[in-house]
Amino acid sequence: GKASIPYGVSKVALDFATRALAIELGPNIRVNAINPGWILTDNLKRHSTPEELAKVAAATPLRRIGQPIDVAKGVVFLASTDAQFITGANLVTDGGVVYNS
């Protein structure tokens, strides 16, 4: 489909802000971002037909739409001590869509 310039610019700005804040606020505060793809929320279900959802799932390398828990697990990981040396990162939770576009 067509590229959305405002959407793309907002994603680049978020990535830059995450890295800049990580530099500015370190070493005592870690700053990371989550960049979710299609997540099967109530809002997505309400505004999509089953056919549209099937098309999105088929276009995703993992062949499914993400669940809210997929994003939540990324948030929990980044907030945990397991990620204590991660800052300025953008965790993409989209089932591989960004690499398939």
Short mmCIF file of the C-alpha atoms (twelve columns), coordinates in Angstrom:
data_MODEL
# 
_entry.id   MODEL 
# 
loop_
_atom_site.group_PDB 
_atom_site.id 
_atom_site.type_symbol 
_atom_site.label_atom_id 
_atom_site.label_alt_id 
_atom_site.label_comp_id 
_atom_site.label_asym_id 
_atom_site.label_seq_id 
_atom_site.Cartn_x 
_atom_site.Cartn_y 
_atom_site.Cartn_z 
_atom_site.pdbx_PDB_model_num 
ATOM 1   C CA . GLY A 1   0.000   0.000   0.000  1 
ATOM 2   C CA . LYS A 2   0.894   3.645   0.064  1 
ATOM 3   C CA . ALA A 3   3.383   4.896   2.602  1 
ATOM 4   C CA . SER A 4   1.958   7.288   5.163  1 
ATOM 5   C CA . ILE A 5   4.395   10.162  5.568  1 
ATOM 6   C CA . PRO A 6   2.963   11.464  8.872  1 
ATOM 7   C CA . TYR A 7   2.926   7.939   10.341 1 
ATOM 8   C CA . GLY A 8   6.475   7.230   9.180  1 
ATOM 9   C CA . VAL A 9   7.768   10.539  10.501 1 
ATOM 10  C CA . SER A 10  6.130   9.878   13.878 1 
ATOM 11  C CA . LYS A 11  7.865   6.481   14.105 1 
ATOM 12  C CA . VAL A 12  11.252  8.011   13.288 1 
ATOM 13  C CA . ALA A 13  10.647  10.766  15.856 1 
ATOM 14  C CA . LEU A 14  9.754   8.197   18.522 1 
ATOM 15  C CA . ASP A 15  12.905  6.206   17.776 1 
ATOM 16  C CA . PHE A 16  15.062  9.340   17.937 1 
ATOM 17  C CA . ALA A 17  13.419  10.543  21.168 1 
ATOM 18  C CA . THR A 18  13.962  7.130   22.768 1 
ATOM 19  C CA . ARG A 19  17.671  7.133   21.938 1 
ATOM 20  C CA . ALA A 20  18.152  10.797  22.885 1 
ATOM 21  C CA . LEU A 21  16.401  10.354  26.238 1 
ATOM 22  C CA . ALA A 22  18.434  7.223   26.946 1 
ATOM 23  C CA . ILE A 23  21.614  9.265   26.493 1 
ATOM 24  C CA . GLU A 24  20.308  12.240  28.457 1 
ATOM 25  C CA . LEU A 25  18.858  10.310  31.403 1 
ATOM 26  C CA . GLY A 26  21.478  7.575   31.733 1 
ATOM 27  C CA . PRO A 27  23.076  6.083   33.754 1 
ATOM 28  C CA . ASN A 28  20.277  5.925   36.332 1 
ATOM 29  C CA . ILE A 29  17.228  5.697   34.072 1 
ATOM 30  C CA . ARG A 30  16.750  3.327   31.140 1 
ATOM 31  C CA . VAL A 31  14.553  4.499   28.270 1 
ATOM 32  C CA . ASN A 32  13.108  2.056   25.756 1 
ATOM 33  C CA . ALA A 33  10.127  1.989   23.410 1 
ATOM 34  C CA . ILE A 34  7.680   -0.636  22.245 1 
ATOM 35  C CA . ASN A 35  6.635   -0.540  18.599 1 
ATOM 36  C CA . PRO A 36  3.661   -2.892  18.234 1 
ATOM 37  C CA . GLY A 37  2.221   -4.001  14.952 1 
ATOM 38  C CA . TRP A 38  -1.293  -5.326  14.461 1 
ATOM 39  C CA . ILE A 39  -2.600  -6.310  17.899 1 
ATOM 40  C CA . LEU A 40  -5.996  -7.987  18.272 1 
ATOM 41  C CA . THR A 41  -7.603  -5.447  20.577 1 
ATOM 42  C CA . ASP A 42  -11.324 -4.882  21.054 1 
ATOM 43  C CA . ASN A 43  -10.985 -1.764  18.899 1 
ATOM 44  C CA . LEU A 44  -9.386  -3.698  16.025 1 
ATOM 45  C CA . LYS A 45  -12.074 -6.404  16.242 1 
ATOM 46  C CA . ARG A 46  -14.825 -3.782  16.269 1 
ATOM 47  C CA . HIS A 47  -13.520 -1.962  13.187 1 
ATOM 48  C CA . SER A 48  -12.386 -4.922  11.068 1 
ATOM 49  C CA . THR A 49  -14.172 -7.674  9.218  1 
ATOM 50  C CA . PRO A 50  -13.060 -11.290 9.656  1 
ATOM 51  C CA . GLU A 51  -11.793 -11.148 6.068  1 
ATOM 52  C CA . GLU A 52  -9.657  -8.074  6.810  1 
ATOM 53  C CA . LEU A 53  -8.203  -9.730  9.908  1 
ATOM 54  C CA . ALA A 54  -7.422  -12.881 7.914  1 
ATOM 55  C CA . LYS A 55  -5.642  -10.774 5.280  1 
ATOM 56  C CA . VAL A 56  -3.529  -9.049  7.964  1 
ATOM 57  C CA . ALA A 57  -2.629  -12.398 9.528  1 
ATOM 58  C CA . ALA A 58  -1.675  -13.841 6.133  1 
ATOM 59  C CA . ALA A 59  0.636   -10.867 5.458  1 
ATOM 60  C CA . THR A 60  2.445   -11.388 8.765  1 
ATOM 61  C CA . PRO A 61  5.477   -13.728 8.658  1 
ATOM 62  C CA . LEU A 62  4.264   -15.450 11.848 1 
ATOM 63  C CA . ARG A 63  0.841   -15.832 10.162 1 
ATOM 64  C CA . ARG A 64  -1.177  -14.410 13.014 1 
ATOM 65  C CA . ILE A 65  -2.227  -11.108 14.520 1 
ATOM 66  C CA . GLY A 66  -0.528  -10.237 17.783 1 
ATOM 67  C CA . GLN A 67  -2.276  -10.555 21.114 1 
ATOM 68  C CA . PRO A 68  -2.078  -7.930  23.868 1 
ATOM 69  C CA . ILE A 69  -0.005  -10.411 25.907 1 
ATOM 70  C CA . ASP A 70  2.655   -10.352 23.160 1 
ATOM 71  C CA . VAL A 71  3.192   -6.646  23.812 1 
ATOM 72  C CA . ALA A 72  2.836   -6.991  27.583 1 
ATOM 73  C CA . LYS A 73  5.606   -9.594  27.742 1 
ATOM 74  C CA . GLY A 74  7.940   -7.205  25.931 1 
ATOM 75  C CA . VAL A 75  7.111   -4.436  28.398 1 
ATOM 76  C CA . VAL A 76  7.688   -6.752  31.370 1 
ATOM 77  C CA . PHE A 77  11.018  -7.871  29.899 1 
ATOM 78  C CA . LEU A 78  12.258  -4.317  29.315 1 
ATOM 79  C CA . ALA A 79  11.234  -3.326  32.852 1 
ATOM 80  C CA . SER A 80  12.973  -6.340  34.387 1 
ATOM 81  C CA . THR A 81  16.541  -6.801  35.568 1 
ATOM 82  C CA . ASP A 82  16.994  -9.172  32.609 1 
ATOM 83  C CA . ALA A 83  17.123  -6.009  30.476 1 
ATOM 84  C CA . GLN A 84  19.296  -3.964  32.829 1 
ATOM 85  C CA . PHE A 85  21.866  -3.285  30.088 1 
ATOM 86  C CA . ILE A 86  19.297  -2.336  27.445 1 
ATOM 87  C CA . THR A 87  18.518  1.332   26.880 1 
ATOM 88  C CA . GLY A 88  17.654  3.382   23.826 1 
ATOM 89  C CA . ALA A 89  16.052  0.335   22.211 1 
ATOM 90  C CA . ASN A 90  12.895  0.083   20.165 1 
ATOM 91  C CA . LEU A 91  11.340  -3.361  20.648 1 
ATOM 92  C CA . VAL A 92  9.314   -4.167  17.553 1 
ATOM 93  C CA . THR A 93  6.483   -6.572  18.389 1 
ATOM 94  C CA . ASP A 94  4.859   -7.053  15.005 1 
ATOM 95  C CA . GLY A 95  5.387   -10.688 14.057 1 
ATOM 96  C CA . GLY A 96  7.984   -9.709  11.454 1 
ATOM 97  C CA . VAL A 97  5.836   -7.309  9.429  1 
ATOM 98  C CA . VAL A 98  8.454   -4.538  9.463  1 
ATOM 99  C CA . TYR A 99  10.906  -6.899  7.754  1 
ATOM 100 C CA . ASN A 100 8.312   -8.053  5.245  1 
ATOM 101 C CA . SER A 101 7.382   -4.599  3.933  1 
# 
